[in-house]
């Protein structure tokens, strides 16, 4: 890992020293480094070809969004190493990761989410198109439906919700994080929410990020009743119940596809049951 950091420093034209990997979800998969002056920075590496291509394509989106006031960790350098691995050197955010989403945290997220309005560049990855694909015909959809009868129930219930209450189109003019969870949110010393792990940034509807966090609340063990009300209320106010419903179904199926691959059948079925409860509460 130290050799990789030295290679990043050489490619980026700055001297870097590895401090430690980040643990858990806090800027997960990233490395804490220092420059020659002892300034902390964050380095993310991506070797998988399609993911590395998407990371590099996200650089101008991040630069533009941060310049317009989106409170995300700024990207300072991006590029490729000789072996093809993509890298990004990011601003280090001095903040505490959220371990739960209560009403106060949800309200802070809503304030931060509002800065994403209307700043999605046309050239950015179209997250809304991907969400619509997940609700129609996509490998992630099949992965959930084929895993168990509980997975099939989620897909069928989601289809029903979209037919009766959803939307066939989604806005695509906002910046979206694209993989929002509590572990990707830091509260800085001023109380402001900052976004990290932004490699999946794109254009779409900011309702998607609120729906993603709402989904996590439903699957978590903490009491999120008030937080859910704040997130769902804001999401509906942005673009109406139809867009909110479609986003909620899509991000739920998207996430459950990960559960289908990485968790036991018992864990997967429990997550499906919680998702169905969320659908019922939100419909």
Secondary structure, DSSP 8 states (H G I E B T S, - for coil): -HHHHHHHHHHHTS-EEEEEE--TTTTTT-EEEEETT--EEEEEEE-SHHHHHHHHHTHHHHHHHHHTT--B--EEEEEE-TTS-EEEEEE---EEE-SS--HHHHHHHHHHHGGGTT---TTS-BHHHHHHHHTTS-HHHHHHHHH-HHHHHHHHHHHHHHHHH--S-----EEE-SS--GGGEEEETTS-EEE---TT-EEE-THHHHHHHHHHHHHSSS--HHHHHHHHHHHHHHH-HHHHHHHHHHHHHHHHHHHHHHS-HHHHHHHHHHHHHHHHHH-
